[in-house]
Every structure is written in C-alpha cells, then in structure tokens.
Amino acid sequence: MTCPICDKDTDPKYRPFCSKRCADVDLGRWLKGSYAVPSTDPEDIEEALEQMERQPPKPH
C-alpha cells in the first residue's frame, strides 16, 4: 500500500500514510472541506422539511 498523499510506502505507525506530515496534510484537507461529499439536499433545513412533507409516504 502506498501513501494516498505522496505515493511513498506507508509506515505502520502512520498508516495509511508514510509520515506524520502526510497525515497532517490529509487532516488539513478534511478541515478545509476539500473532501466534501456532494449533496443534493437543500442548505436550508426548513426547505428540506417542506420537501419531505410534499413527498408521498413510502410503502412499508
């Protein structure tokens, strides 16, 4: 397995990374939102609730 940041061999101490530096780079990307999962949900919670209320109930 190689480090997902720099492609060097991984170090068991920092797995799946090769070093603390690459682990910190990855953490920084998470904190900045670089690894965000795309969503189709509306930003406004009230709008989301209204959309849910408009949908027909799902059969059980």
mmCIF file of the N, C-alpha and C atoms, coordinates in Angstrom:
data_MODEL
# 
_entry.id   MODEL 
# 
loop_
_atom_site.group_PDB 
_atom_site.id 
_atom_site.type_symbol 
_atom_site.label_atom_id 
_atom_site.label_alt_id 
_atom_site.label_comp_id 
_atom_site.label_asym_id 
_atom_site.label_entity_id 
_atom_site.label_seq_id 
_atom_site.pdbx_PDB_ins_code 
_atom_site.Cartn_x 
_atom_site.Cartn_y 
_atom_site.Cartn_z 
_atom_site.occupancy 
_atom_site.B_iso_or_equiv 
_atom_site.pdbx_formal_charge 
_atom_site.auth_seq_id 
_atom_site.auth_comp_id 
_atom_site.auth_asym_id 
_atom_site.auth_atom_id 
_atom_site.pdbx_PDB_model_num 
ATOM 1   N N  . MET A 1 1  ? 0.843   -1.168 0.000  1.00 0.00 ? 1  MET A N  1 
ATOM 2   C CA . MET A 1 1  ? 0.000   0.000  0.000  1.00 0.00 ? 1  MET A CA 1 
ATOM 3   C C  . MET A 1 1  ? 0.897   1.243  0.000  1.00 0.00 ? 1  MET A C  1 
ATOM 4   N N  . THR A 1 2  ? 0.466   2.251  -0.740 1.00 0.00 ? 2  THR A N  1 
ATOM 5   C CA . THR A 1 2  ? 1.234   3.491  -0.791 1.00 0.00 ? 2  THR A CA 1 
ATOM 6   C C  . THR A 1 2  ? 0.446   4.623  -0.143 1.00 0.00 ? 2  THR A C  1 
ATOM 7   N N  . CYS A 1 3  ? 1.165   5.630  0.278  1.00 0.00 ? 3  CYS A N  1 
ATOM 8   C CA . CYS A 1 3  ? 0.574   6.805  0.914  1.00 0.00 ? 3  CYS A CA 1 
ATOM 9   C C  . CYS A 1 3  ? -0.347  7.513  -0.084 1.00 0.00 ? 3  CYS A C  1 
ATOM 10  N N  . PRO A 1 4  ? -1.585  7.831  0.311  1.00 0.00 ? 4  PRO A N  1 
ATOM 11  C CA . PRO A 1 4  ? -2.502  8.499  -0.610 1.00 0.00 ? 4  PRO A CA 1 
ATOM 12  C C  . PRO A 1 4  ? -2.113  9.946  -0.914 1.00 0.00 ? 4  PRO A C  1 
ATOM 13  N N  . ILE A 1 5  ? -1.179  10.509 -0.154 1.00 0.00 ? 5  ILE A N  1 
ATOM 14  C CA . ILE A 1 5  ? -0.763  11.889 -0.373 1.00 0.00 ? 5  ILE A CA 1 
ATOM 15  C C  . ILE A 1 5  ? 0.438   11.963 -1.308 1.00 0.00 ? 5  ILE A C  1 
ATOM 16  N N  . CYS A 1 6  ? 1.485   11.142 -1.050 1.00 0.00 ? 6  CYS A N  1 
ATOM 17  C CA . CYS A 1 6  ? 2.723   11.277 -1.824 1.00 0.00 ? 6  CYS A CA 1 
ATOM 18  C C  . CYS A 1 6  ? 3.156   10.009 -2.559 1.00 0.00 ? 6  CYS A C  1 
ATOM 19  N N  . ASP A 1 7  ? 2.427   8.919  -2.409 1.00 0.00 ? 7  ASP A N  1 
ATOM 20  C CA . ASP A 1 7  ? 2.690   7.640  -3.081 1.00 0.00 ? 7  ASP A CA 1 
ATOM 21  C C  . ASP A 1 7  ? 3.944   6.906  -2.593 1.00 0.00 ? 7  ASP A C  1 
ATOM 22  N N  . LYS A 1 8  ? 4.513   7.306  -1.449 1.00 0.00 ? 8  LYS A N  1 
ATOM 23  C CA . LYS A 1 8  ? 5.620   6.547  -0.856 1.00 0.00 ? 8  LYS A CA 1 
ATOM 24  C C  . LYS A 1 8  ? 5.045   5.352  -0.102 1.00 0.00 ? 8  LYS A C  1 
ATOM 25  N N  . ASP A 1 9  ? 5.920   4.396  0.264  1.00 0.00 ? 9  ASP A N  1 
ATOM 26  C CA . ASP A 1 9  ? 5.464   3.263  1.062  1.00 0.00 ? 9  ASP A CA 1 
ATOM 27  C C  . ASP A 1 9  ? 4.949   3.753  2.411  1.00 0.00 ? 9  ASP A C  1 
ATOM 28  N N  . THR A 1 10 ? 3.921   3.085  2.920  1.00 0.00 ? 10 THR A N  1 
ATOM 29  C CA . THR A 1 10 ? 3.338   3.504  4.186  1.00 0.00 ? 10 THR A CA 1 
ATOM 30  C C  . THR A 1 10 ? 4.192   3.067  5.368  1.00 0.00 ? 10 THR A C  1 
ATOM 31  N N  . ASP A 1 11 ? 4.031   3.771  6.478  1.00 0.00 ? 11 ASP A N  1 
ATOM 32  C CA . ASP A 1 11 ? 4.694   3.448  7.734  1.00 0.00 ? 11 ASP A CA 1 
ATOM 33  C C  . ASP A 1 11 ? 3.605   2.921  8.657  1.00 0.00 ? 11 ASP A C  1 
ATOM 34  N N  . PRO A 1 12 ? 3.787   1.741  9.256  1.00 0.00 ? 12 PRO A N  1 
ATOM 35  C CA . PRO A 1 12 ? 2.743   1.193  10.132 1.00 0.00 ? 12 PRO A CA 1 
ATOM 36  C C  . PRO A 1 12 ? 2.312   2.161  11.240 1.00 0.00 ? 12 PRO A C  1 
ATOM 37  N N  . LYS A 1 13 ? 3.225   3.015  11.681 1.00 0.00 ? 13 LYS A N  1 
ATOM 38  C CA . LYS A 1 13 ? 2.905   3.970  12.740 1.00 0.00 ? 13 LYS A CA 1 
ATOM 39  C C  . LYS A 1 13 ? 1.896   5.027  12.264 1.00 0.00 ? 13 LYS A C  1 
ATOM 40  N N  . TYR A 1 14 ? 1.918   5.368  10.980 1.00 0.00 ? 14 TYR A N  1 
ATOM 41  C CA . TYR A 1 14 ? 1.055   6.422  10.446 1.00 0.00 ? 14 TYR A CA 1 
ATOM 42  C C  . TYR A 1 14 ? 0.073   5.909  9.399  1.00 0.00 ? 14 TYR A C  1 
ATOM 43  N N  . ARG A 1 15 ? -0.084  4.617  9.303  1.00 0.00 ? 15 ARG A N  1 
ATOM 44  C CA . ARG A 1 15 ? -0.911  4.007  8.278  1.00 0.00 ? 15 ARG A CA 1 
ATOM 45  C C  . ARG A 1 15 ? -2.255  4.685  8.140  1.00 0.00 ? 15 ARG A C  1 
ATOM 46  N N  . PRO A 1 16 ? -2.738  5.007  6.993  1.00 0.00 ? 16 PRO A N  1 
ATOM 47  C CA . PRO A 1 16 ? -2.277  4.621  5.660  1.00 0.00 ? 16 PRO A CA 1 
ATOM 48  C C  . PRO A 1 16 ? -1.271  5.599  5.067  1.00 0.00 ? 16 PRO A C  1 
ATOM 49  N N  . PHE A 1 17 ? -0.686  6.451  5.894  1.00 0.00 ? 17 PHE A N  1 
ATOM 50  C CA . PHE A 1 17 ? 0.261   7.454  5.400  1.00 0.00 ? 17 PHE A CA 1 
ATOM 51  C C  . PHE A 1 17 ? 1.696   6.998  5.635  1.00 0.00 ? 17 PHE A C  1 
ATOM 52  N N  . CYS A 1 18 ? 2.638   7.738  5.052  1.00 0.00 ? 18 CYS A N  1 
ATOM 53  C CA . CYS A 1 18 ? 4.051   7.399  5.207  1.00 0.00 ? 18 CYS A CA 1 
ATOM 54  C C  . CYS A 1 18 ? 4.700   8.166  6.350  1.00 0.00 ? 18 CYS A C  1 
ATOM 55  N N  . SER A 1 19 ? 4.064   9.256  6.779  1.00 0.00 ? 19 SER A N  1 
ATOM 56  C CA . SER A 1 19 ? 4.663   10.100 7.809  1.00 0.00 ? 19 SER A CA 1 
ATOM 57  C C  . SER A 1 19 ? 3.589   10.947 8.486  1.00 0.00 ? 19 SER A C  1 
ATOM 58  N N  . LYS A 1 20 ? 3.975   11.574 9.572  1.00 0.00 ? 20 LYS A N  1 
ATOM 59  C CA . LYS A 1 20 ? 3.064   12.487 10.267 1.00 0.00 ? 20 LYS A CA 1 
ATOM 60  C C  . LYS A 1 20 ? 2.721   13.669 9.367  1.00 0.00 ? 20 LYS A C  1 
ATOM 61  N N  . ARG A 1 21 ? 3.697   14.110 8.569  1.00 0.00 ? 21 ARG A N  1 
ATOM 62  C CA . ARG A 1 21 ? 3.459   15.235 7.668  1.00 0.00 ? 21 ARG A CA 1 
ATOM 63  C C  . ARG A 1 21 ? 2.310   14.938 6.708  1.00 0.00 ? 21 ARG A C  1 
ATOM 64  N N  . CYS A 1 22 ? 2.344   13.761 6.070  1.00 0.00 ? 22 CYS A N  1 
ATOM 65  C CA . CYS A 1 22 ? 1.271   13.415 5.125  1.00 0.00 ? 22 CYS A CA 1 
ATOM 66  C C  . CYS A 1 22 ? -0.062  13.231 5.854  1.00 0.00 ? 22 CYS A C  1 
ATOM 67  N N  . ALA A 1 23 ? -0.038  12.691 7.069  1.00 0.00 ? 23 ALA A N  1 
ATOM 68  C CA . ALA A 1 23 ? -1.265  12.565 7.851  1.00 0.00 ? 23 ALA A CA 1 
ATOM 69  C C  . ALA A 1 23 ? -1.830  13.951 8.150  1.00 0.00 ? 23 ALA A C  1 
ATOM 70  N N  . ASP A 1 24 ? -0.951  14.913 8.470  1.00 0.00 ? 24 ASP A N  1 
ATOM 71  C CA . ASP A 1 24 ? -1.393  16.278 8.751  1.00 0.00 ? 24 ASP A CA 1 
ATOM 72  C C  . ASP A 1 24 ? -1.923  16.971 7.498  1.00 0.00 ? 24 ASP A C  1 
ATOM 73  N N  . VAL A 1 25 ? -1.301  16.704 6.355  1.00 0.00 ? 25 VAL A N  1 
ATOM 74  C CA . VAL A 1 25 ? -1.796  17.264 5.091  1.00 0.00 ? 25 VAL A CA 1 
ATOM 75  C C  . VAL A 1 25 ? -3.215  16.764 4.843  1.00 0.00 ? 25 VAL A C  1 
ATOM 76  N N  . ASP A 1 26 ? -3.451  15.475 5.052  1.00 0.00 ? 26 ASP A N  1 
ATOM 77  C CA . ASP A 1 26 ? -4.768  14.893 4.856  1.00 0.00 ? 26 ASP A CA 1 
ATOM 78  C C  . ASP A 1 26 ? -5.780  15.506 5.824  1.00 0.00 ? 26 ASP A C  1 
ATOM 79  N N  . LEU A 1 27 ? -5.393  15.652 7.074  1.00 0.00 ? 27 LEU A N  1 
ATOM 80  C CA . LEU A 1 27 ? -6.284  16.263 8.061  1.00 0.00 ? 27 LEU A CA 1 
ATOM 81  C C  . LEU A 1 27 ? -6.638  17.692 7.646  1.00 0.00 ? 27 LEU A C  1 
ATOM 82  N N  . GLY A 1 28 ? -5.658  18.435 7.179  1.00 0.00 ? 28 GLY A N  1 
ATOM 83  C CA . GLY A 1 28 ? -5.910  19.796 6.716  1.00 0.00 ? 28 GLY A CA 1 
ATOM 84  C C  . GLY A 1 28 ? -6.908  19.834 5.573  1.00 0.00 ? 28 GLY A C  1 
ATOM 85  N N  . ARG A 1 29 ? -6.810  18.877 4.688  1.00 0.00 ? 29 ARG A N  1 
ATOM 86  C CA . ARG A 1 29 ? -7.768  18.814 3.567  1.00 0.00 ? 29 ARG A CA 1 
ATOM 87  C C  . ARG A 1 29 ? -9.184  18.552 4.073  1.00 0.00 ? 29 ARG A C  1 
ATOM 88  N N  . TRP A 1 30 ? -9.308  17.653 5.066  1.00 0.00 ? 30 TRP A N  1 
ATOM 89  C CA . TRP A 1 30 ? -10.624 17.387 5.644  1.00 0.00 ? 30 TRP A CA 1 
ATOM 90  C C  . TRP A 1 30 ? -11.179 18.646 6.306  1.00 0.00 ? 30 TRP A C  1 
ATOM 91  N N  . LEU A 1 31 ? -10.326 19.333 7.082  1.00 0.00 ? 31 LEU A N  1 
ATOM 92  C CA . LEU A 1 31 ? -10.793 20.515 7.813  1.00 0.00 ? 31 LEU A CA 1 
ATOM 93  C C  . LEU A 1 31 ? -11.169 21.669 6.888  1.00 0.00 ? 31 LEU A C  1 
ATOM 94  N N  . LYS A 1 32 ? -10.508 21.778 5.738  1.00 0.00 ? 32 LYS A N  1 
ATOM 95  C CA . LYS A 1 32 ? -10.825 22.831 4.772  1.00 0.00 ? 32 LYS A CA 1 
ATOM 96  C C  . LYS A 1 32 ? -12.062 22.495 3.943  1.00 0.00 ? 32 LYS A C  1 
ATOM 97  N N  . GLY A 1 33 ? -12.492 21.230 3.973  1.00 0.00 ? 33 GLY A N  1 
ATOM 98  C CA . GLY A 1 33 ? -13.651 20.816 3.196  1.00 0.00 ? 33 GLY A CA 1 
ATOM 99  C C  . GLY A 1 33 ? -13.300 20.313 1.818  1.00 0.00 ? 33 GLY A C  1 
ATOM 100 N N  . SER A 1 34 ? -12.024 20.035 1.564  1.00 0.00 ? 34 SER A N  1 
ATOM 101 C CA . SER A 1 34 ? -11.614 19.541 0.248  1.00 0.00 ? 34 SER A CA 1 
ATOM 102 C C  . SER A 1 34 ? -12.198 18.165 -0.063 1.00 0.00 ? 34 SER A C  1 
ATOM 103 N N  . TYR A 1 35 ? -12.511 17.402 0.971  1.00 0.00 ? 35 TYR A N  1 
ATOM 104 C CA . TYR A 1 35 ? -13.033 16.048 0.786  1.00 0.00 ? 35 TYR A CA 1 
ATOM 105 C C  . TYR A 1 35 ? -14.542 15.993 1.009  1.00 0.00 ? 35 TYR A C  1 
ATOM 106 N N  . ALA A 1 36 ? -15.258 17.034 0.700  1.00 0.00 ? 36 ALA A N  1 
ATOM 107 C CA . ALA A 1 36 ? -16.700 17.075 0.929  1.00 0.00 ? 36 ALA A CA 1 
ATOM 108 C C  . ALA A 1 36 ? -17.431 16.129 -0.016 1.00 0.00 ? 36 ALA A C  1 
ATOM 109 N N  . VAL A 1 37 ? -18.460 15.505 0.493  1.00 0.00 ? 37 VAL A N  1 
ATOM 110 C CA . VAL A 1 37 ? -19.311 14.631 -0.314 1.00 0.00 ? 37 VAL A CA 1 
ATOM 111 C C  . VAL A 1 37 ? -20.410 15.494 -0.915 1.00 0.00 ? 37 VAL A C  1 
ATOM 112 N N  . PRO A 1 38 ? -20.587 15.450 -2.237 1.00 0.00 ? 38 PRO A N  1 
ATOM 113 C CA . PRO A 1 38 ? -21.630 16.272 -2.850 1.00 0.00 ? 38 PRO A CA 1 
ATOM 114 C C  . PRO A 1 38 ? -23.019 15.878 -2.341 1.00 0.00 ? 38 PRO A C  1 
ATOM 115 N N  . SER A 1 39 ? -23.851 16.868 -2.182 1.00 0.00 ? 39 SER A N  1 
ATOM 116 C CA . SER A 1 39 ? -25.194 16.621 -1.676 1.00 0.00 ? 39 SER A CA 1 
ATOM 117 C C  . SER A 1 39 ? -26.207 17.355 -2.544 1.00 0.00 ? 39 SER A C  1 
ATOM 118 N N  . THR A 1 40 ? -27.368 16.749 -2.687 1.00 0.00 ? 40 THR A N  1 
ATOM 119 C CA . THR A 1 40 ? -28.457 17.405 -3.391 1.00 0.00 ? 40 THR A CA 1 
ATOM 120 C C  . THR A 1 40 ? -29.471 17.965 -2.406 1.00 0.00 ? 40 THR A C  1 
ATOM 121 N N  . ASP A 1 41 ? -29.190 17.819 -1.102 1.00 0.00 ? 41 ASP A N  1 
ATOM 122 C CA . ASP A 1 41 ? -30.081 18.342 -0.078 1.00 0.00 ? 41 ASP A CA 1 
ATOM 123 C C  . ASP A 1 41 ? -30.016 19.865 -0.056 1.00 0.00 ? 41 ASP A C  1 
ATOM 124 N N  . PRO A 1 42 ? -31.143 20.498 0.166  1.00 0.00 ? 42 PRO A N  1 
ATOM 125 C CA . PRO A 1 42 ? -31.129 21.964 0.258  1.00 0.00 ? 42 PRO A CA 1 
ATOM 126 C C  . PRO A 1 42 ? -30.366 22.417 1.496  1.00 0.00 ? 42 PRO A C  1 
ATOM 127 N N  . GLU A 1 43 ? -29.737 23.575 1.402  1.00 0.00 ? 43 GLU A N  1 
ATOM 128 C CA . GLU A 1 43 ? -28.972 24.121 2.523  1.00 0.00 ? 43 GLU A CA 1 
ATOM 129 C C  . GLU A 1 43 ? -29.897 24.505 3.679  1.00 0.00 ? 43 GLU A C  1 
ATOM 130 N N  . ASP A 1 44 ? -31.058 24.986 3.367  1.00 0.00 ? 44 ASP A N  1 
ATOM 131 C CA . ASP A 1 44 ? -31.990 25.473 4.370  1.00 0.00 ? 44 ASP A CA 1 
ATOM 132 C C  . ASP A 1 44 ? -32.798 24.302 4.934  1.00 0.00 ? 44 ASP A C  1 
ATOM 133 N N  . ILE A 1 45 ? -32.724 24.081 6.227  1.00 0.00 ? 45 ILE A N  1 
ATOM 134 C CA . ILE A 1 45 ? -33.412 22.951 6.846  1.00 0.00 ? 45 ILE A CA 1 
ATOM 135 C C  . ILE A 1 45 ? -34.929 23.053 6.698  1.00 0.00 ? 45 ILE A C  1 
ATOM 136 N N  . GLU A 1 46 ? -35.462 24.266 6.756  1.00 0.00 ? 46 GLU A N  1 
ATOM 137 C CA . GLU A 1 46 ? -36.913 24.418 6.602  1.00 0.00 ? 46 GLU A CA 1 
ATOM 138 C C  . GLU A 1 46 ? -37.354 24.025 5.196  1.00 0.00 ? 46 GLU A C  1 
ATOM 139 N N  . GLU A 1 47 ? -36.550 24.358 4.211  1.00 0.00 ? 47 GLU A N  1 
ATOM 140 C CA . GLU A 1 47 ? -36.865 23.962 2.831  1.00 0.00 ? 47 GLU A CA 1 
ATOM 141 C C  . GLU A 1 47 ? -36.807 22.440 2.704  1.00 0.00 ? 47 GLU A C  1 
ATOM 142 N N  . ALA A 1 48 ? -35.860 21.820 3.365  1.00 0.00 ? 48 ALA A N  1 
ATOM 143 C CA . ALA A 1 48 ? -35.746 20.364 3.329  1.00 0.00 ? 48 ALA A CA 1 
ATOM 144 C C  . ALA A 1 48 ? -36.972 19.710 3.960  1.00 0.00 ? 48 ALA A C  1 
ATOM 145 N N  . LEU A 1 49 ? -37.421 20.239 5.078  1.00 0.00 ? 49 LEU A N  1 
ATOM 146 C CA . LEU A 1 49 ? -38.617 19.692 5.723  1.00 0.00 ? 49 LEU A CA 1 
ATOM 147 C C  . LEU A 1 49 ? -39.844 19.846 4.845  1.00 0.00 ? 49 LEU A C  1 
ATOM 148 N N  . GLU A 1 50 ? -39.984 20.999 4.195  1.00 0.00 ? 50 GLU A N  1 
ATOM 149 C CA . GLU A 1 50 ? -41.119 21.207 3.300  1.00 0.00 ? 50 GLU A CA 1 
ATOM 150 C C  . GLU A 1 50 ? -41.093 20.216 2.135  1.00 0.00 ? 50 GLU A C  1 
ATOM 151 N N  . GLN A 1 51 ? -39.919 19.954 1.594  1.00 0.00 ? 51 GLN A N  1 
ATOM 152 C CA . GLN A 1 51 ? -39.811 18.991 0.503  1.00 0.00 ? 51 GLN A CA 1 
ATOM 153 C C  . GLN A 1 51 ? -40.194 17.595 0.966  1.00 0.00 ? 51 GLN A C  1 
ATOM 154 N N  . MET A 1 52 ? -39.789 17.237 2.168  1.00 0.00 ? 52 MET A N  1 
ATOM 155 C CA . MET A 1 52 ? -40.135 15.920 2.702  1.00 0.00 ? 52 MET A CA 1 
ATOM 156 C C  . MET A 1 52 ? -41.643 15.793 2.890  1.00 0.00 ? 52 MET A C  1 
ATOM 157 N N  . GLU A 1 53 ? -42.274 16.866 3.357  1.00 0.00 ? 53 GLU A N  1 
ATOM 158 C CA . GLU A 1 53 ? -43.724 16.829 3.572  1.00 0.00 ? 53 GLU A CA 1 
ATOM 159 C C  . GLU A 1 53 ? -44.493 16.712 2.261  1.00 0.00 ? 53 GLU A C  1 
ATOM 160 N N  . ARG A 1 54 ? -43.946 17.255 1.167  1.00 0.00 ? 54 ARG A N  1 
ATOM 161 C CA . ARG A 1 54 ? -44.605 17.193 -0.140 1.00 0.00 ? 54 ARG A CA 1 
ATOM 162 C C  . ARG A 1 54 ? -44.514 15.821 -0.782 1.00 0.00 ? 54 ARG A C  1 
ATOM 163 N N  . GLN A 1 55 ? -43.521 15.031 -0.386 1.00 0.00 ? 55 GLN A N  1 
ATOM 164 C CA . GLN A 1 55 ? -43.333 13.704 -0.995 1.00 0.00 ? 55 GLN A CA 1 
ATOM 165 C C  . GLN A 1 55 ? -44.382 12.743 -0.441 1.00 0.00 ? 55 GLN A C  1 
ATOM 166 N N  . PRO A 1 56 ? -44.890 11.848 -1.307 1.00 0.00 ? 56 PRO A N  1 
ATOM 167 C CA . PRO A 1 56 ? -45.847 10.851 -0.817 1.00 0.00 ? 56 PRO A CA 1 
ATOM 168 C C  . PRO A 1 56 ? -45.144 9.868  0.135  1.00 0.00 ? 56 PRO A C  1 
ATOM 169 N N  . PRO A 1 57 ? -45.871 9.330  1.112  1.00 0.00 ? 57 PRO A N  1 
ATOM 170 C CA . PRO A 1 57 ? -45.250 8.378  2.035  1.00 0.00 ? 57 PRO A CA 1 
ATOM 171 C C  . PRO A 1 57 ? -44.773 7.120  1.308  1.00 0.00 ? 57 PRO A C  1 
ATOM 172 N N  . LYS A 1 58 ? -43.669 6.571  1.776  1.00 0.00 ? 58 LYS A N  1 
ATOM 173 C CA . LYS A 1 58 ? -43.125 5.345  1.173  1.00 0.00 ? 58 LYS A CA 1 
ATOM 174 C C  . LYS A 1 58 ? -43.899 4.125  1.709  1.00 0.00 ? 58 LYS A C  1 
ATOM 175 N N  . PRO A 1 59 ? -44.216 3.190  0.831  1.00 0.00 ? 59 PRO A N  1 
ATOM 176 C CA . PRO A 1 59 ? -44.925 1.977  1.304  1.00 0.00 ? 59 PRO A CA 1 
ATOM 177 C C  . PRO A 1 59 ? -43.975 1.117  2.155  1.00 0.00 ? 59 PRO A C  1 
ATOM 178 N N  . HIS A 1 60 ? -44.528 0.463  3.143  1.00 0.00 ? 60 HIS A N  1 
ATOM 179 C CA . HIS A 1 60 ? -43.733 -0.368 4.044  1.00 0.00 ? 60 HIS A CA 1 
ATOM 180 C C  . HIS A 1 60 ? -43.628 -1.768 3.544  1.00 0.00 ? 60 HIS A C  1 
# 
